[in-house]
């Protein structure tokens, strides 16, 4: 594995991504990589993809791990904001109460 420190320039604005809505609530993503990105992904996959996973399973795992990371970052940011602004949060606290019928009422 080459660890010489070379990097891949990933310009998100240049990415070609197609999202296709399918029947029965399904969705298809098509991501086109340039030559450099393709080589980088193949190198990454060659060294890290588990032998018992096919390419589809591997791509899904990467996709969902990315979503989990984004969600984790958002939660950490929200927790940090709430800690930094605890006084403001306490002063403006509201409680949303839902009764058995499903109707909602905000209590200050």
C-alpha positions as CSV (number, residue, x, y, z in Angstrom):
1,X,0.0,0.0,0.0
2,X,1.4,3.3,-1.1
3,X,1.5,5.8,1.8
4,X,3.5,8.5,0.1
5,X,0.9,11.1,1.1
6,X,-0.6,11.7,-2.3
7,X,-4.1,13.2,-2.3
8,X,-7.1,13.1,-4.5
9,X,-8.7,16.4,-5.4
10,X,-12.4,15.8,-4.8
11,X,-14.3,18.8,-6.1
12,X,-17.9,18.1,-5.0
13,X,-19.2,20.8,-7.3
14,X,-17.9,18.8,-10.3
15,X,-19.6,15.5,-9.2
16,X,-22.2,14.0,-11.5
17,X,-24.9,12.4,-9.3
18,X,-28.3,11.2,-10.6
19,X,-31.1,10.4,-8.3
20,X,-34.0,8.3,-9.7
21,X,-37.2,7.8,-7.8
22,X,-38.5,4.2,-8.4
23,X,-41.8,2.4,-7.8
24,X,-42.7,1.1,-4.4
25,X,-40.8,3.9,-2.5
26,X,-37.4,2.9,-3.9
27,X,-34.6,5.1,-5.1
28,X,-31.6,4.7,-7.2
29,X,-28.4,6.8,-7.1
30,X,-25.9,6.9,-9.9
31,X,-22.6,8.5,-9.1
32,X,-20.1,9.1,-11.9
33,X,-16.4,9.3,-10.8
34,X,-13.6,10.7,-12.8
35,X,-10.5,8.6,-13.5
36,X,-8.6,9.8,-10.5
37,X,-11.6,9.3,-8.1
38,X,-12.2,5.8,-9.6
39,X,-8.6,4.8,-9.0
40,X,-8.7,6.1,-5.5
41,X,-12.0,4.3,-4.7
42,X,-10.6,1.0,-6.2
43,X,-7.5,1.3,-4.1
44,X,-9.5,2.0,-1.0
45,X,-11.9,-0.9,-1.7
46,X,-9.0,-3.3,-2.5
47,X,-7.5,-2.9,0.9
48,X,-10.6,-2.4,3.1
49,X,-13.6,-4.3,1.6
50,X,-14.3,-7.5,3.6
51,X,-13.8,-10.7,1.5
52,X,-17.3,-11.9,2.3
53,X,-19.0,-8.7,0.9
54,X,-19.9,-8.2,-2.7
55,X,-19.6,-4.7,-4.3
56,X,-23.3,-3.8,-3.7
57,X,-23.1,-4.7,0.0
58,X,-19.8,-2.7,0.3
59,X,-21.3,0.4,-1.4
60,X,-24.4,0.2,0.8
61,X,-22.2,-0.1,3.9
62,X,-20.1,2.9,2.9
63,X,-23.2,4.9,2.2
64,X,-24.9,4.1,5.5
65,X,-21.8,4.6,7.5
66,X,-21.5,8.1,5.9
67,X,-25.1,8.8,6.9
68,X,-24.5,7.6,10.4
69,X,-21.4,9.9,10.6
70,X,-23.4,12.9,9.4
71,X,-26.1,12.2,12.0
72,X,-23.5,11.8,14.7
73,X,-21.9,15.1,13.8
74,X,-25.3,16.9,13.8
75,X,-26.2,15.5,17.2
76,X,-22.8,16.5,18.6
77,X,-23.2,20.0,17.2
78,X,-26.7,20.2,18.7
79,X,-25.5,19.0,22.1
80,X,-22.6,21.5,22.1
81,X,-25.0,24.3,21.1
82,X,-27.4,23.3,23.9
83,X,-24.6,23.2,26.5
84,X,-23.2,26.6,25.4
85,X,-26.7,28.2,25.4
86,X,-28.2,26.3,28.4
87,X,-29.6,29.4,30.0
88,X,-31.4,30.5,26.8
89,X,-32.7,27.0,26.3
90,X,-34.1,26.8,29.9
91,X,-35.8,30.2,29.6
92,X,-37.6,29.3,26.4
93,X,-38.3,25.7,27.2
94,X,-41.6,24.4,25.9
95,X,-43.2,21.0,26.2
96,X,-45.2,19.3,23.5
97,X,-47.9,17.1,25.2
98,X,-49.6,14.5,23.1
99,X,-52.7,12.9,24.5
100,X,-54.2,9.4,23.8
101,X,-56.2,10.7,20.8
102,X,-53.0,12.0,19.1
103,X,-53.8,15.7,19.5
104,X,-50.9,17.9,20.5
105,X,-50.7,20.9,22.8
106,X,-47.7,23.1,23.5
107,X,-47.3,24.0,27.2
108,X,-45.0,26.8,28.2
